[in-house]
Amino acid sequence: MGMNSLEGDIKELKDGQLTVVEAITEKSDNGGDIIVSPSSSGDDSEFNKIEVTYDENTLFAIQTIYDGGARSEMSTATAADLASGQFIKVWGSSSGSGLKATQICIVEVA
């Protein structure tokens, strides 16, 4: 079993489970990565929605990005820090059509 990773916006939040609207990474003309997420357009019908489950073994972290990505800081978090609309990165293993998270990182831009 390989590790899977996912990034996107939290759409729905339940106890032990969240729905992530998967962000799509596209190449820009100059070769950089552009992350396209539905929050920029408001319409998420074209996007995959992934069910992510987590439990007491899941590690939570917050990555705060400063100066437009020039530097970032990691701090520990808990499930209580999760909120709808946040951009997160998830690492985990496939579980049915979803993902069982071993680590969830909340990305915040300062």
C-alpha positions as CSV (number, residue, x, y, z in Angstrom):
1,M,0.0,0.0,0.0
2,G,1.5,3.3,-1.0
3,M,0.8,6.6,0.8
4,N,-1.6,8.8,-1.0
5,S,-1.7,12.6,-0.6
6,L,-4.5,15.0,-1.3
7,E,-4.9,18.7,-1.0
8,G,-7.9,20.8,-1.2
9,D,-10.6,22.7,0.7
10,I,-12.6,21.3,3.6
11,K,-16.3,21.3,2.5
12,E,-18.0,19.4,5.2
13,L,-16.9,18.5,8.7
14,K,-18.3,15.7,10.8
15,D,-16.8,14.0,13.8
16,G,-14.0,11.8,12.6
17,Q,-14.7,12.6,9.0
18,L,-14.4,15.4,6.5
19,T,-15.2,16.0,2.9
20,V,-12.3,17.6,0.9
21,V,-12.9,19.2,-2.5
22,E,-9.7,18.2,-4.2
23,A,-7.6,21.1,-5.6
24,I,-6.2,20.6,-9.1
25,T,-2.5,21.5,-9.7
26,E,-2.0,22.9,-13.2
27,K,1.2,24.0,-14.9
28,S,1.4,27.6,-15.7
29,D,3.0,28.9,-18.9
30,N,6.3,29.6,-17.2
31,G,6.4,26.1,-15.7
32,G,5.3,26.9,-12.2
33,D,2.4,25.1,-10.4
34,I,-0.9,26.8,-10.1
35,I,-3.3,25.3,-7.6
36,V,-6.9,25.7,-8.7
37,S,-9.4,25.3,-6.0
38,P,-13.2,25.9,-6.2
39,S,-13.0,28.7,-3.7
40,S,-11.7,30.9,-6.5
41,S,-14.7,30.2,-8.7
42,G,-17.4,29.2,-6.2
43,D,-18.5,26.2,-8.3
44,D,-17.2,22.8,-7.1
45,S,-19.2,20.6,-9.5
46,E,-16.1,19.9,-11.6
47,F,-14.0,18.9,-8.6
48,N,-13.5,15.5,-6.9
49,K,-14.9,15.3,-3.4
50,I,-13.0,12.9,-1.2
51,E,-14.2,11.5,2.1
52,V,-11.3,11.7,4.6
53,T,-11.6,9.8,7.9
54,Y,-9.3,10.4,10.9
55,D,-9.0,9.0,14.4
56,E,-6.9,9.4,17.5
57,N,-3.8,8.2,15.7
58,T,-4.0,10.9,13.0
59,L,-1.3,13.6,13.4
60,F,-2.5,17.2,13.0
61,A,-0.3,20.2,12.1
62,I,-0.7,23.7,11.0
63,Q,1.7,25.2,8.4
64,T,1.7,29.0,8.5
65,I,3.1,30.6,5.4
66,Y,4.7,34.0,5.5
67,D,6.0,36.5,2.9
68,G,4.2,34.8,0.1
69,G,5.8,31.5,0.7
70,A,9.3,32.7,1.5
71,R,9.2,31.0,4.9
72,S,6.8,28.8,6.8
73,E,6.4,27.6,10.3
74,M,4.9,24.3,11.5
75,S,3.0,23.9,14.7
76,T,1.1,21.1,16.2
77,A,-2.7,21.1,16.0
78,T,-5.7,18.9,16.9
79,A,-8.9,17.9,15.2
80,A,-10.5,20.9,17.0
81,D,-8.5,23.2,14.8
82,L,-10.2,21.9,11.6
83,A,-12.8,24.3,10.1
84,S,-14.9,24.3,6.9
85,G,-13.2,26.3,4.1
86,Q,-9.6,25.6,5.2
87,F,-7.0,24.5,2.7
88,I,-5.5,21.3,4.0
89,K,-3.0,18.7,2.9
90,V,-3.8,15.1,3.8
91,W,-1.5,12.0,3.8
92,G,-3.0,8.6,4.2
93,S,-4.0,5.3,2.8
94,S,-6.9,4.5,0.5
95,S,-10.0,3.4,2.3
96,G,-12.9,2.5,-0.1
97,S,-13.4,5.5,-2.2
98,G,-11.9,7.8,0.4
99,L,-8.7,8.3,2.4
100,K,-7.9,7.2,5.9
101,A,-5.6,10.0,7.1
102,T,-2.4,9.4,8.9
103,Q,-1.5,13.1,8.8
104,I,-3.5,16.3,8.2
105,C,-1.8,19.6,7.7
106,I,-3.9,22.9,7.8
107,V,-2.3,25.5,5.6
108,E,-2.7,29.1,6.7
109,V,-1.3,32.1,4.9
110,A,-0.4,34.8,7.4
